[in-house]
Amino acid sequence: MINYDLSLIKRILRNIVIATMFFSFSSEVFKYSTEKASWYFAKLPIDIAKAIKLSKKSKLGFGSARVMAIINQTQWKTSIFPESKSGSYLLPLKAEIRNENKILEGGVVDIAIEIIH
């Protein structure tokens, strides 16, 4: 029979839960256009952006971070990108996601993200 140190297992599990970064917020959708294309984004609240930056989990190119994003019943993997002007991150919203959830420019959406590796 194997003896398990339950207090050690509890500490390990508690650290795993703490290491998971999950946030939910509401954001107004805005469009960024050039002559050739347009992109739609939702800006993360600054307090959430600061928590992500402090976590050291934003080690990808250009300071981006991989996330699992959820809007309504739609879930997808993407990246969030730092915006130097505001000090926050931007979540890109591709056409498929906007169409599926009837998201329009200027609309406010409820979003959940989990930082992933």
N, C-alpha and C positions, 0 to 999 in steps of 0.2 A: 504494500500500500504506500502511495506517495503522500507525504505530508506537505501541505501548501501553507505558506505564510499568508493568511488572509489580509493582514494589515498591509503587507507589501503589495498584494494584488489590488487592493482598494486604492493605494497611493498611485500605482501605475495607471489604473483606470481614471482616476481623478485628473491626472496630468494629460491623458489623452483627450478628455472632454474639454479641458482648459485650452488645449492646443488648437481645437477647432474654432475657427473664426466664422461666425454666422451673423449677418446683419440684415435688418429689414428697414425700409425707408420709403418715402414717397418723393417723387421728383417730377418736375415739369420737363417734357420732351422738347428739345430744340433741334433745329436743322442748321448744319454748317454746309454752305455751298461754295463751290468754285465754278469756273467756267465749264468744267468737264463733268462734274459729279456733285452729288449731295449726300451727306451722311446725317443720320439722326442719332442723338445721344441723350442719355439721362445723367445728370451730375450727382455724384454722391455727396451727402452732407459732409461738411468739413470735419466734424468730430469723428466720423467713421473713417475718413481718409487719413486722419492723424493716427488713429489706432492701427490701421493697416501698415502705414509707414513705420511706426514704432515696432511693429511685430517682426520686422526684417523678412517678411514673406514676399516682399515685392522685389525679387532679385532678377527678374527677367529683363530682356532688352528694354531700354528707355525707361526703366523703373516701373514697367507694367507688372501686373499680377494676374495669374490665372484664377478664374472664378467659375462656379456653377451658379448661373442666374435663373431666377424663377419669377415669372409674371403670370398671374392666374394659374392655369394648369400647364403652362408651357415652361419647360426646363431645358437649358442648353449650356454647353461649355463655351466660354469665350475668355477674353482678357479685358481688364480695365486699364486705362492709360492715364498717366498723370497729366494734369492741365496746369501749366506753370502760372497762368494768370490768377487762378483762384486758389491754387495749392491743393486742389481736390483731385479726384479721379473721374474719368468719363467712362460710362458703360455704353458701347455702341449697340444700337438697335437695328439689326438688319431687316430688310423688307419682309421677309418671311415671318418674323416675330411680330412686327407691327401689324401686318395684315391679319394674322391669326388672332390677334388680341384687339383689333380695331383701334390701334393707337395712332393718334394724329399729332402733328406739331402743335405745341401749346397745351396739350392734354397732360394731366397729372396721372402718373401710374404708380401703383404700389409694387415694390420690387424687393426681392430677397436675394442675397448673394452669400455664397460660402467660398472662402479662399481655399483653393486646392493646390496641390503640388504637381 
